[in-house]
Amino acid sequence: MSGKKWLFMFALTVFSVLLLCAGFSILVDPFGVFGDPLFDWYSYNETNNPRTAKLAYLEKHHGEYDSYVIGSSSAASLDPNELNAYTGARFYNLFVYGCDTKDYCDFASYILGHYEVKNLILNIGINEANTYDEGEDSYTGRMHARATDRSELFFYLSYALANPRYAVEKLISRAKDTDVPQVFDVFDAPTGTYDKRLRDVEQIGDLKRYEAAHGADFAVSPETAGLPYIEECAASVAMIRDLCREKGVNLTVIASPVYIAQWEAYDEGTLSAYKTALANETDYYDFSLTPISYDSRYFYDATHFRNAVGSMILAEIFGNDEVWRPEPFGTLVTAQNCAGYLDSLFQSPPVPEESDHTASLPVLMYHHFAENPENDMTISPEVFREQIKALADAGYRAVDTADLIAYVRRGIELPEKPVLITMDDGYLSNYEIAWGILEEYGMKATIFPIGSTFGNREFYKDTEYPIKPHFDFDEAREMLASGVIDIQSHTYDMHAWPPFEEDNPGARSDMLPLDGESEEAYAAAVRSDLETYDAIRKREFGEDFRALAYPSGLFTDYTEILVHGAGIEVTFSTEAGKNTLVKGLAQTLYALRRYTVTNDTTPDELLGWLEP
């Protein structure tokens, strides 16, 4: 073979390999820049690089939106669905991580120049004045060419010829994908927000436990360089302001909440200069330092506030008093009031007392009552009366799950010494014995009946196996009407007794997945059970369930996601211990601990559990 022919064949081979690699990258499209023709998996693409993938997503879907949120990753907690409810608009959250105000200008300029836009929310934190125009060299940090003055041809060509490992990683991740968010797909594509379902079922009421698990996330090093890009940050805000005025777009600027350690990393003079520079360009709602800044439970880490805090922010801006927030919370800062506001903020910082926004809640768990207890879980009427009398004499006041929800969501205070009394399974003895004793001492309780055994007096379901009798719907309605008893869920049929289920090998004794059960099958089973029981409750009692006690106290994080996704606001475990409820944080109503009361529990021991 001649040298020229060899060279031609070599060049052709190289070209063919490049063409093959380009085709592979375009088809799999790990950054979403080519429309993701194979998977349409933008939760993955946006995790790889939200700058490219979000604009590519909007190129296909911008007709579904007319309003946008722009900001860094802290803006992710501003929920488009809540914004839509407040404004009647159609919001998309265009936040991206690792960005600066130069990126904000690029995004604002592009969407205002190419899409129909009615509202723009700009979320500004403290770190925005720490960096500016840092560059976009990497595939994972590059801005989409359509939002810059860079060559689109070079942009698309560079992603087509990107290292094939990016496409291979996407294929591998696809095989591992589940409904639960994982490290490779942390976005919710239709809203543009983070998918925080998994993080938001974490138990966070116990502050010591939360800090032990996440202490490193809240460590902030003192800043020695101050905020070197205050001028550039303010100029970017001014540019976005002018663009909105030119296009007739309603602009709202939010200074986002920060954890106290981040706030204290800067000196007063630097922070004042930054806040003043912003106020000189536009009015803004300042939530930077409020009472929640002093409690890490309101944050995922030092710079990212929780979704629940995003709800508080929107409630404050739109005047929704059904959502709790501390006092003070948020100030509309203008050029005229900025100096006085900052003087007040630094002279009298809003340091809260923990008792202002938290409540300790003990929960007691009972089951069956009988004159001659056959085991510790069965309690005699005499012992139960002694226990309830001891609670009443000690000043404890019984609450129900509606009271807990009202405290957390709306800030309606609980009694000074609250206690929640619960009873599992739905035995007839709750109706015949416990109800009257509770009423006698001015107490109340929440009962969690198993739906499939409601009203079964003699036998287990459709068998000849004898069981302890359970109360029926008429008896439940009597108890509900008294105001002494509340009825909630112990699942419809996920607390079966396997030895009595010979004809049903798939019977569940708890809400854990069965061995070898797929995620899809498990989710379908849980949803079906919840929907079945909820339909029965609506038919019999005219309202939805709001609470569920996990059978045997067993559940997974995915169980919690499914249960709360179905509208259940309060769940209970069987782990012993008191609970701390935190105003504004619905997660503190999840997997509440309960003390198991037995026939051997003395009044003194019972009261000892409840002491602070």
C-alpha positions as CSV (number, residue, x, y, z in Angstrom):
1,M,0.0,0.0,0.0
2,S,1.3,3.4,-1.0
3,G,2.0,6.1,1.6
4,K,-0.8,8.3,0.3
5,K,-3.3,5.5,0.3
6,W,-2.2,4.5,3.9
7,L,-2.6,8.1,5.0
8,F,-6.0,8.3,3.4
9,M,-7.2,5.1,5.1
10,F,-5.8,6.3,8.4
11,A,-7.6,9.7,8.1
12,L,-10.8,7.9,7.0
13,T,-10.6,5.6,10.0
14,V,-10.0,8.5,12.4
15,F,-12.9,10.4,10.8
16,S,-15.2,7.3,11.1
17,V,-14.3,6.8,14.8
18,L,-15.0,10.5,15.5
19,L,-18.2,10.3,13.6
20,L,-19.3,7.2,15.5
21,C,-18.4,8.8,18.8
22,A,-20.2,11.9,17.9
23,G,-23.3,10.0,16.9
24,F,-23.1,8.1,20.2
25,S,-22.9,11.3,22.2
26,I,-25.7,13.0,20.3
27,L,-28.0,10.0,20.6
28,V,-27.4,9.4,24.4
29,D,-27.0,13.2,25.0
30,P,-25.6,13.2,28.6
31,F,-25.9,17.0,28.8
32,G,-29.3,17.4,27.1
33,V,-28.1,19.8,24.4
34,F,-29.4,17.8,21.5
35,G,-32.9,17.3,22.8
36,D,-32.1,13.9,24.4
37,P,-33.8,11.9,21.6
38,L,-33.3,8.5,23.2
39,F,-34.3,9.0,26.8
40,D,-35.8,12.5,27.3
41,W,-34.2,12.2,30.8
42,Y,-33.7,15.8,31.8
43,S,-33.4,15.1,35.5
44,Y,-30.1,13.4,34.6
45,N,-29.0,16.0,32.1
46,E,-29.6,18.9,34.5
47,T,-27.7,17.2,37.2
48,N,-24.7,16.9,34.8
49,N,-25.0,20.6,33.8
50,P,-28.1,22.6,34.5
51,R,-26.8,25.6,32.4
52,T,-27.0,23.6,29.2
53,A,-29.8,21.2,30.0
54,K,-32.3,23.7,31.4
55,L,-32.1,25.9,28.3
56,A,-32.3,22.9,26.1
57,Y,-35.4,21.7,28.0
58,L,-37.0,25.2,27.7
59,E,-36.4,25.2,23.9
60,K,-38.8,22.2,23.8
61,H,-41.2,23.3,26.6
62,H,-41.0,27.2,27.0
63,G,-44.6,27.4,25.8
64,E,-45.7,25.8,29.1
65,Y,-44.3,28.7,31.2
66,D,-44.6,32.4,31.4
67,S,-42.6,33.2,34.5
68,Y,-39.2,32.3,35.9
69,V,-37.0,32.1,39.0
70,I,-33.3,32.9,38.5
71,G,-30.6,32.3,41.1
72,S,-28.1,29.9,42.5
73,S,-29.0,26.6,44.1
74,S,-30.6,28.2,47.2
75,A,-33.3,29.4,44.8
76,A,-34.3,25.8,44.3
77,S,-36.5,25.9,47.4
78,L,-38.9,28.5,45.7
79,D,-41.6,26.1,44.5
80,P,-43.1,26.9,41.1
81,N,-46.3,25.2,42.1
82,E,-46.8,27.5,45.1
83,L,-45.9,30.5,43.0
84,N,-48.5,29.5,40.4
85,A,-51.1,29.2,43.1
86,Y,-50.3,32.7,44.4
87,T,-50.0,34.5,41.1
88,G,-52.0,32.5,38.5
89,A,-48.8,32.4,36.4
90,R,-46.9,29.4,35.1
91,F,-43.4,29.4,36.7
92,Y,-40.2,27.5,35.9
93,N,-37.3,27.5,38.3
94,L,-34.2,28.3,36.2
95,F,-31.7,28.2,39.1
96,V,-28.3,26.6,38.5
97,Y,-25.6,25.7,40.9
98,G,-22.1,27.1,40.9
99,C,-23.3,30.3,39.1
100,D,-22.7,34.0,39.7
101,T,-24.6,37.2,38.7
102,K,-23.0,37.2,35.3
103,D,-24.9,34.0,34.6
104,Y,-28.1,35.5,36.0
105,C,-27.7,38.3,33.4
106,D,-27.1,35.8,30.6
107,F,-30.2,33.8,31.6
108,A,-32.4,36.9,32.0
109,S,-31.3,38.4,28.7
110,Y,-32.0,35.2,26.8
111,I,-35.4,34.3,28.2
112,L,-36.7,37.9,28.1
113,G,-35.5,38.2,24.5
114,H,-36.9,34.8,23.3
115,Y,-39.9,33.8,25.5
116,E,-43.1,35.3,26.8
117,V,-42.3,36.4,30.3
118,K,-44.7,38.0,32.8
119,N,-42.8,37.6,36.1
120,L,-39.2,37.2,37.0
121,I,-38.0,36.3,40.5
122,L,-34.3,37.0,41.2
123,N,-32.9,35.2,44.3
124,I,-29.7,36.7,45.6
125,G,-27.6,35.3,48.4
126,I,-24.4,36.5,50.1
127,N,-22.0,34.4,48.1
128,E,-23.1,36.1,44.9
129,A,-20.7,38.9,45.7
130,N,-17.8,36.5,46.2
131,T,-17.3,35.5,42.6
132,Y,-18.0,37.0,39.1
133,D,-17.6,35.7,35.6
134,E,-15.4,32.8,36.6
135,G,-15.6,31.2,33.2
136,E,-17.2,28.1,31.7
137,D,-14.5,25.8,30.5
138,S,-15.8,22.4,31.6
139,Y,-18.6,20.4,30.0
140,T,-20.3,20.4,33.4
141,G,-20.1,24.1,34.0
142,R,-20.4,25.7,30.5
143,M,-23.3,28.1,29.7
144,H,-25.4,27.2,26.7
145,A,-24.2,29.1,23.7
146,R,-27.7,30.5,23.0
147,A,-27.4,32.6,26.2
148,T,-23.9,33.9,25.3
149,D,-22.1,35.4,22.4
150,R,-20.1,32.2,21.7
151,S,-20.4,30.2,18.5
152,E,-23.3,27.8,18.5
153,L,-21.6,25.6,16.0
154,F,-18.5,25.3,18.2
155,F,-20.7,24.7,21.2
156,Y,-22.6,21.8,19.6
157,L,-19.5,20.4,18.0
158,S,-17.7,20.4,21.3
159,Y,-20.5,18.4,23.0
160,A,-20.8,16.0,20.1
161,L,-17.0,15.3,20.4
162,A,-17.0,15.1,24.2
163,N,-15.4,12.2,25.9
164,P,-17.7,9.1,25.3
165,R,-17.4,8.2,29.0
166,Y,-20.1,10.8,29.7
167,A,-22.6,8.9,27.5
168,V,-21.5,5.6,28.9
169,E,-22.1,6.9,32.4
170,K,-25.6,7.9,31.4
171,L,-26.4,4.5,30.1
172,I,-25.0,2.9,33.3
173,S,-27.0,5.3,35.4
174,R,-30.2,4.6,33.4
175,A,-29.9,0.9,34.4
176,K,-29.7,1.9,38.0
177,D,-32.4,4.5,38.0
178,T,-35.3,4.3,40.5
179,D,-38.2,6.5,41.5
180,V,-36.1,7.8,44.4
181,P,-33.7,10.5,43.5
182,Q,-30.1,9.5,43.3
183,V,-26.8,11.4,42.9
184,F,-27.1,11.3,39.1
185,D,-30.7,12.7,38.9
186,V,-31.4,15.2,41.6
187,F,-33.7,17.5,39.5
188,D,-37.4,17.6,38.9
189,A,-37.5,18.5,35.2
190,P,-41.0,20.0,34.8
191,T,-40.4,22.5,37.7
192,G,-36.7,22.9,37.4
193,T,-36.3,22.4,41.2
194,Y,-34.3,19.9,43.1
195,D,-36.1,16.6,43.9
196,K,-35.9,16.8,47.7
197,R,-38.3,14.0,48.4
198,L,-35.7,11.8,50.0
199,R,-34.0,14.5,52.0
200,D,-37.4,15.8,53.2
201,V,-38.4,12.6,54.9
202,E,-35.4,12.7,57.1
203,Q,-36.2,12.9,60.8
204,I,-35.0,16.3,61.9
205,G,-36.8,17.1,65.1
206,D,-34.0,16.0,67.4
207,L,-31.5,18.9,67.0
208,K,-28.5,17.0,68.5
209,R,-29.1,14.0,66.2
210,Y,-29.5,16.3,63.2
211,E,-26.3,18.2,64.0
212,A,-24.4,14.9,64.6
213,A,-25.4,13.7,61.1
214,H,-24.8,17.0,59.3
215,G,-22.4,19.0,61.4
216,A,-19.8,19.2,58.6
217,D,-22.4,20.7,56.2
218,F,-22.8,23.7,58.5
219,A,-19.1,24.4,59.0
220,V,-18.2,27.8,57.5
221,S,-14.6,29.2,57.4
222,P,-14.4,33.0,58.2
223,E,-13.9,35.0,55.1
224,T,-10.8,37.2,55.0
225,A,-11.3,38.7,51.6
226,G,-14.8,40.1,52.3
227,L,-17.1,40.3,49.3
228,P,-14.9,41.6,46.5
229,Y,-17.6,41.7,43.8
230,I,-20.2,43.9,45.4
231,E,-20.1,46.4,42.6
232,E,-20.4,43.8,39.9
233,C,-23.2,42.0,41.7
234,A,-25.2,45.3,42.1
235,A,-24.5,46.2,38.4
236,S,-25.9,42.8,37.4
237,V,-29.0,43.4,39.4
238,A,-29.4,46.8,37.8
239,M,-29.0,45.2,34.3
240,I,-31.8,42.7,35.0
241,R,-34.0,45.5,36.5
242,D,-33.6,47.5,33.3
243,L,-34.3,44.5,31.1
244,C,-37.5,43.8,33.0
245,R,-38.6,47.5,32.8
246,E,-38.0,47.4,29.0
247,K,-40.0,44.3,28.5
248,G,-42.8,45.2,31.0
249,V,-41.9,42.2,33.2
250,N,-42.7,42.2,37.0
251,L,-39.4,41.8,38.9
252,T,-39.2,40.5,42.5
253,V,-35.8,40.4,44.1
254,I,-35.3,38.1,47.2
255,A,-32.2,38.1,49.4
256,S,-32.3,34.5,50.6
257,P,-32.0,33.2,54.2
258,V,-28.6,32.1,55.4
259,Y,-27.5,30.1,58.4
260,I,-26.0,32.2,61.2
261,A,-22.5,30.8,60.6
262,Q,-22.4,32.0,57.1
263,W,-23.7,35.4,58.1
264,E,-21.1,35.8,60.9
265,A,-18.3,34.9,58.4
266,Y,-18.4,38.5,57.2
267,D,-18.0,41.7,59.2
268,E,-20.8,44.2,59.7
269,G,-19.2,46.8,57.4
270,T,-18.9,44.4,54.4
271,L,-22.5,43.1,54.8
272,S,-23.9,46.6,55.1
273,A,-22.0,47.7,52.0
274,Y,-23.5,44.8,50.1
275,K,-27.0,45.3,51.3
276,T,-26.8,49.0,50.6
277,A,-25.5,48.5,47.1
278,L,-28.4,46.3,46.3
279,A,-30.9,48.7,47.8
280,N,-29.5,51.5,45.6
281,E,-30.5,49.5,42.5
282,T,-33.8,47.9,43.4
283,D,-36.2,47.2,46.2
284,Y,-35.8,43.7,47.6
285,Y,-37.2,41.4,50.2
286,D,-34.5,40.6,52.7
287,F,-34.7,37.3,54.5
288,S,-31.0,37.0,55.2
289,L,-31.0,37.1,59.0
290,T,-34.2,36.1,60.8
291,P,-34.9,33.9,63.8
292,I,-34.7,30.7,61.6
293,S,-31.0,31.6,60.9
294,Y,-30.1,30.3,64.3
295,D,-31.6,26.8,63.9
296,S,-29.9,24.4,61.5
297,R,-33.0,22.4,61.1
298,Y,-34.4,25.0,58.7
299,F,-31.4,24.4,56.4
300,Y,-30.0,21.5,54.3
301,D,-26.6,23.1,54.9
302,A,-25.1,26.5,55.6
303,T,-26.2,28.1,52.3
304,H,-29.3,26.1,51.3
305,F,-32.6,26.7,53.1
306,R,-35.2,24.0,53.1
307,N,-38.2,23.8,50.8
308,A,-40.4,24.6,53.9
309,V,-38.5,27.9,54.3
310,G,-39.2,28.7,50.6
311,S,-42.9,28.3,51.5
312,M,-42.5,30.7,54.4
313,I,-40.8,33.3,52.1
314,L,-43.6,33.1,49.5
315,A,-46.3,33.2,52.3
316,E,-44.6,36.4,53.6
317,I,-44.4,38.1,50.2
318,F,-48.0,37.2,49.3
319,G,-49.5,37.6,52.7
320,N,-50.7,34.0,53.4
321,D,-51.3,33.8,57.2
322,E,-52.1,30.1,56.9
323,V,-48.3,29.4,56.7
324,W,-46.3,29.9,59.9
325,R,-43.2,32.0,59.9
326,P,-41.3,33.7,62.8
327,E,-41.5,37.3,63.8
328,P,-39.8,39.2,62.4
329,F,-39.4,37.4,59.0
330,G,-38.5,39.4,55.9
331,T,-38.3,43.1,55.3
332,L,-38.9,45.0,52.1
333,V,-35.7,47.0,51.8
334,T,-35.6,50.2,49.8
335,A,-33.0,52.9,49.2
336,Q,-34.9,55.0,51.7
337,N,-35.2,52.6,54.6
338,C,-32.0,50.6,54.1
339,A,-29.8,52.4,56.6
340,G,-32.4,52.3,59.4
341,Y,-33.1,48.6,58.7
342,L,-29.4,47.6,58.8
343,D,-28.8,49.6,62.0
344,S,-31.7,47.7,63.7
345,L,-30.6,44.4,62.3
346,F,-27.0,44.7,63.6
347,Q,-27.9,46.4,66.9
348,S,-30.8,44.0,67.8
349,P,-30.3,40.7,65.8
350,P,-33.4,38.5,65.9
351,V,-32.0,35.8,68.2
352,P,-34.9,33.5,69.2
353,E,-35.6,31.4,72.2
354,E,-35.9,27.8,71.2
355,S,-39.3,27.5,73.0
356,D,-40.6,30.2,70.5
357,H,-40.7,27.6,67.7
358,T,-40.4,24.1,69.2
359,A,-42.5,21.9,71.4
360,S,-41.7,18.6,73.2
361,L,-44.3,16.0,72.6
362,P,-44.5,12.5,74.3
363,V,-46.7,9.9,72.6
364,L,-48.1,6.9,74.4
365,M,-49.0,3.6,72.6
366,Y,-51.7,1.3,73.8
367,H,-53.5,-1.7,72.2
368,H,-56.1,-3.9,74.0
369,F,-57.9,-3.6,77.3
370,A,-59.4,-6.5,79.3
371,E,-60.2,-7.4,82.9
372,N,-57.7,-10.3,82.9
373,P,-54.7,-9.3,80.8
374,E,-53.2,-12.2,79.0
375,N,-49.9,-10.3,78.3
376,D,-48.2,-7.0,78.9
377,M,-49.8,-5.5,75.8
378,T,-53.2,-6.0,77.3
379,I,-54.1,-3.5,80.0
380,S,-56.7,-3.9,82.7
381,P,-59.3,-1.1,83.1
382,E,-58.0,-0.4,86.6
383,V,-54.4,0.1,85.5
384,F,-55.5,2.2,82.6
385,R,-57.6,4.4,84.9
386,E,-54.7,4.9,87.2
387,Q,-52.4,5.8,84.3
388,I,-54.9,8.3,82.8
389,K,-55.7,9.8,86.2
390,A,-52.0,10.3,86.9
391,L,-51.6,12.2,83.6
392,A,-54.6,14.4,84.4
393,D,-53.5,15.1,88.0
394,A,-50.0,16.0,86.7
395,G,-51.4,18.7,84.4
396,Y,-51.0,16.9,81.1
397,R,-53.5,17.7,78.4
398,A,-54.2,15.3,75.6
399,V,-53.9,16.5,72.0
400,D,-54.7,14.8,68.6
401,T,-53.0,14.8,65.2
402,A,-55.0,17.8,64.1
403,D,-53.4,19.8,66.9
404,L,-49.9,18.7,65.9
405,I,-50.5,19.8,62.3
406,A,-52.0,23.1,63.4
407,Y,-48.9,23.8,65.6
408,V,-46.3,22.9,62.8
409,R,-48.1,24.5,59.9
410,R,-49.8,27.5,61.4
411,G,-48.0,28.0,64.7
412,I,-51.1,27.4,66.9
413,E,-49.7,26.7,70.3
414,L,-50.1,23.3,72.0
415,P,-51.1,23.1,75.7
416,E,-48.3,23.7,78.2
417,K,-47.9,19.9,78.9
418,P,-49.2,18.1,75.8
419,V,-49.4,14.3,75.5
420,L,-50.7,12.3,72.6
421,I,-52.4,9.0,73.5
422,T,-52.6,6.4,70.7
423,M,-54.2,2.9,70.4
424,D,-53.3,0.5,67.6
425,D,-55.4,-2.1,65.7
426,G,-58.9,-1.0,66.6
427,Y,-60.1,-3.4,69.3
428,L,-63.6,-3.3,70.6
429,S,-62.1,-2.7,74.0
430,N,-61.1,0.8,72.9
431,Y,-64.8,1.5,72.5
432,E,-66.1,-0.4,75.5
433,I,-63.4,0.4,78.1
434,A,-60.9,3.1,77.1
435,W,-63.3,5.7,75.7
436,G,-65.3,6.1,78.9
437,I,-62.1,6.3,81.1
438,L,-60.6,9.0,78.8
439,E,-63.9,11.0,78.8
440,E,-64.0,10.7,82.6
441,Y,-60.7,12.5,83.0
442,G,-61.1,15.0,80.2
443,M,-58.5,13.2,78.0
444,K,-58.7,12.2,74.3
445,A,-56.9,9.6,72.1
446,T,-56.2,8.7,68.5
447,I,-57.0,5.1,67.4
448,F,-55.4,3.5,64.4
449,P,-57.7,0.6,63.3
450,I,-56.7,-1.9,60.6
451,G,-59.1,-1.3,57.8
452,S,-59.6,-5.0,56.8
453,T,-60.6,-6.0,60.3
454,F,-63.0,-3.2,61.0
455,G,-66.1,-4.6,62.8
456,N,-64.7,-8.2,62.9
457,R,-66.2,-9.6,66.1
458,E,-65.3,-13.3,66.0
459,F,-63.1,-14.3,63.2
460,Y,-60.0,-13.1,61.3
461,K,-61.3,-11.8,57.9
462,D,-63.0,-14.6,56.0
463,T,-61.6,-17.4,58.0
464,E,-62.6,-19.4,61.1
465,Y,-59.6,-18.3,63.1
466,P,-60.8,-16.5,66.3
467,I,-59.6,-13.0,67.0
468,K,-60.1,-10.3,69.6
469,P,-63.2,-8.4,68.5
470,H,-62.8,-5.0,66.7
471,F,-65.2,-2.1,66.8
472,D,-67.3,-1.3,63.8
473,F,-68.1,1.9,61.8
474,D,-71.2,2.8,63.9
475,E,-69.1,2.6,67.1
476,A,-66.3,4.6,65.5
477,R,-68.8,7.3,64.5
478,E,-70.1,7.4,68.1
479,M,-66.5,7.9,69.4
480,L,-65.7,10.5,66.7
481,A,-68.9,12.5,67.5
482,S,-67.8,12.7,71.2
483,G,-64.6,14.6,70.3
484,V,-62.8,12.3,72.7
485,I,-61.6,9.8,70.0
486,D,-60.0,10.4,66.6
487,I,-59.8,7.6,64.0
488,Q,-56.7,7.4,61.8
489,S,-54.9,4.7,59.7
490,H,-53.0,1.6,60.5
491,T,-53.2,0.6,56.8
492,Y,-56.1,-1.2,55.2
493,D,-54.5,-4.6,54.9
494,M,-50.7,-4.3,55.5
495,H,-50.9,-5.6,59.1
496,A,-51.9,-9.2,58.3
497,W,-51.2,-12.2,60.4
498,P,-49.4,-14.6,58.0
499,P,-50.3,-17.9,59.9
500,F,-53.9,-17.1,59.1
501,E,-53.2,-16.3,55.4
502,E,-52.6,-19.7,53.9
503,D,-54.4,-18.7,50.7
504,N,-52.6,-15.4,50.4
505,P,-48.8,-16.0,50.3
506,G,-48.2,-12.4,49.5
507,A,-49.9,-11.2,52.7
508,R,-48.0,-8.3,54.4
509,S,-47.5,-8.1,58.1
510,D,-46.0,-4.6,57.8
511,M,-45.3,-1.9,55.2
512,L,-41.8,-3.1,54.3
513,P,-41.2,-4.3,50.7
514,L,-41.6,-8.1,50.2
515,D,-38.4,-10.1,49.4
516,G,-37.5,-9.6,45.8
517,E,-40.4,-7.1,45.2
518,S,-39.6,-4.5,42.6
519,E,-39.9,-0.8,43.4
520,E,-42.8,-0.4,41.0
521,A,-44.8,-3.3,42.5
522,Y,-44.1,-2.1,46.0
523,A,-45.2,1.5,45.2
524,A,-48.3,0.2,43.5
525,A,-49.2,-1.9,46.6
526,V,-48.7,0.9,49.0
527,R,-50.7,3.4,46.9
528,S,-53.5,0.9,46.4
529,D,-53.7,0.2,50.1
530,L,-53.8,3.9,51.0
531,E,-56.4,4.7,48.3
532,T,-58.6,1.8,49.4
533,Y,-58.7,2.8,53.0
534,D,-59.0,6.5,52.2
535,A,-62.1,5.8,50.1
536,I,-63.6,3.9,52.9
537,R,-62.9,6.7,55.4
538,K,-64.5,9.3,53.1
539,R,-67.6,7.0,52.7
540,E,-67.9,6.3,56.4
541,F,-66.7,9.5,58.0
542,G,-66.6,12.1,55.3
543,E,-62.9,13.1,55.4
544,D,-59.4,12.0,54.4
545,F,-56.9,10.4,56.7
546,R,-54.2,12.7,58.0
547,A,-52.1,10.3,60.1
548,L,-50.8,6.7,59.9
549,A,-49.2,4.4,62.4
550,Y,-46.7,2.1,60.7
551,P,-47.6,-1.6,61.5
552,S,-44.9,-2.9,63.8
553,G,-43.3,0.5,63.4
554,L,-41.5,-0.7,60.2
555,F,-40.9,1.4,57.2
556,T,-38.3,2.6,54.7
557,D,-37.5,6.1,53.4
558,Y,-39.4,5.2,50.3
559,T,-42.4,4.2,52.4
560,E,-42.3,7.7,53.9
561,I,-42.1,9.2,50.4
562,L,-45.1,7.2,49.2
563,V,-47.2,7.8,52.4
564,H,-46.6,11.6,52.5
565,G,-47.0,11.8,48.8
566,A,-50.5,10.4,49.3
567,G,-51.4,13.3,51.6
568,I,-50.8,11.7,55.0
569,E,-49.2,14.4,57.1
570,V,-48.3,12.6,60.3
571,T,-46.7,9.1,60.7
572,F,-45.8,7.1,63.8
573,S,-43.1,4.6,64.5
574,T,-42.7,2.4,67.6
575,E,-39.3,3.7,68.6
576,A,-39.3,4.9,72.2
577,G,-38.6,8.5,73.0
578,K,-40.0,12.0,73.0
579,N,-40.4,14.1,69.9
580,T,-39.6,17.7,69.2
581,L,-42.0,19.5,66.8
582,V,-40.6,22.5,65.0
583,K,-42.9,25.2,63.7
584,G,-42.8,25.4,59.9
585,L,-41.1,22.0,59.4
586,A,-43.5,19.3,58.4
587,Q,-40.7,16.7,58.7
588,T,-41.0,16.9,62.4
589,L,-44.3,15.2,62.1
590,Y,-42.8,12.1,60.4
591,A,-42.1,8.8,62.2
592,L,-43.0,10.1,65.6
593,R,-41.7,8.0,68.5
594,R,-44.0,6.3,70.9
595,Y,-43.6,4.9,74.4
596,T,-45.2,1.4,74.6
597,V,-47.4,1.3,77.7
598,T,-47.9,-2.1,79.3
599,N,-50.0,-3.4,82.2
600,D,-46.8,-3.3,84.3
601,T,-46.2,0.4,83.6
602,T,-46.7,2.3,86.9
603,P,-48.0,5.8,87.0
604,D,-44.6,7.0,88.3
605,E,-42.8,5.3,85.5
606,L,-45.3,6.8,83.0
607,L,-44.8,10.3,84.3
608,G,-41.0,9.8,84.3
609,W,-41.2,9.2,80.5
610,L,-43.0,12.5,80.0
611,E,-40.7,14.7,82.1
612,P,-38.6,17.2,80.1
